[in-house]
Structures are given as C-alpha cells and as structure tokens.
C-alpha cells in the first residue's frame, strides 16, 4: 500500500523564463562593445628603446663630442631617462593624433535631418544600425550602441541611462589610459636624483684620493679629474631628468585635455542631435 501511495520521485526542473524576458534578454546583451582611443603601450616602449639605442650608437664615434659625453659618460641613468622620455612622448603623440582625427568626425551629420520622432520598430533605425556598424569612429560606435539599446529596450529612458554610463566609463578610460604615463614621468626626476647621488659619491671618492696624494702631482691631477667627472654626472643627470619630466608632463596634459574635450563634444552632439529625435516612451507600446 505504501509503495502504491507514493508516486515516482519528483525531479525539479527549472521554470522557463517569461516570454518577454526570453525575447528581450539576448538582444540587450548584443550591444556593440564600447570603444575609445587606444595606443598600445608596449609599442611605445619598443619605440623608446630602439630610438635610444640608435641615438647612443650614433653618438659613439664622436669621442670629443659634448652630446656623447652628456649621454654616455654620465652613468647608466642617462640612457634609461632618454628611453622613458621617448616612450612617453610616443605614447602621448599617438593618442593626441588619434584624438584630433576623432574630433573632426564629431561635427558630421550622422543622422539625416529629416528623421524625427524615431520609433524602435522603424526601418530607418535598422538602416542606420547597418551603416553605423561599418564605421570605425568613436561617434559611430556611440550612436550604434544607443540605437541598438533604443531598438531592443524600446525605451528612451533606458537609452539615456546607457548614455550616462558610457560618459562615466569614458572618463575612467581617459584616466586609466594615462596611469602608466604618470608613473613614468614621476620616475624621470627620480632617475636624475639617483644620478646626482652617484655623481656625488664619485666626487667624494675623488676628494679622499686627492687628500691622500697631496705630494704626488700626477695623482692629484687624476683625483681632480675624478672629482670634476663626478660633479658633472651629478649636475647633468639632474638636468636631464628635470627637463624630460617637464616636457613629458606638458605633452601629457595637452593630450589628456584633448581627450576630455572630445568626450564633451560627443556628449553634446548626442544630447543636441540624437535624443531629441527619439519618440517619447509614452507613445511606444510595451513589448
């Protein structure tokens, strides 16, 4: 009787999601990836090392040249400082050039003037998504993301929220993009101070040899040469570290400011030329 009263064991099966969520969730996850200006840091490092080596090899044959003495006879900190400075300059110039190209694309008429009161189901929205997907600019990428969100969510408010999220993430991308550059610029004067310490140490060693060989004129001359060489190392390494740090900091500030201006221009163009053309949420039927 007990075996007849108990039926077969029940197997828990997951409940299917509502029809609306099944239709909407995959589409909302199909947004194009957000893009911003990219400059490979590894490539800039390779450029810095290669140009520094080329400069060192070019200055090697000239034994009495002041440039050779400044670069090769002041310790190992000089070539390292040059390599870091060239890396920072190359990285910032690449981002600055890319930013200037993108800013020229922002002012274009990406949406035809006659399109107003756009609805998510309009054929014009699908046509613009196809056309914008073929472009590789930042403005086209942002418009494509917003149009796809508007088409899938059927909500102007959700599209506006995505726009605000993209603005915040873009600002974070700009700050993160110059994180390594700031560290390198901070290292430049530190290398100069390190060379100063090494130069002063050489000078102190020369003074001790000078005092120990006061009666021998040849040894006194050799000690004086060592003292002056140590002082030259101390001053030249500090000079190169400070100059390169200042120049790199100015260039990085210009490049970073240009990217913030680009982000502001994209935001203004979307607020003034894109969102006013979308229909209100009240006029769109719920999915």
Buried (B, 14 or more C-beta within 10 A) or exposed (E): EEEEEEEEEEEEEEEEEEEEEEEBEEBBEEBBEBBBBEBEBEEBBEBBBEBBEEBBEEBEEEEEEEEBBBBBEBBEBBBBBBBBBBBBBBBBBBBBBBBEEBBEBBEEEBBEEEEEEBBBEBEBBEEBBEEBBEBEBBBBBBBBBBBBBBBBBBBBEBBBEBBEEBBEEBEEBBEEBBEBBBEBBEBBBEBBBBBBEBBBEBBEBBBEBBEEBEEEEEBBEBBBEBBEBBBBBBBBBBBBBBBBBEBBBEBBEEBBEBBBEBBEBBBEBBEEBBBEBBBEBEEBEEB
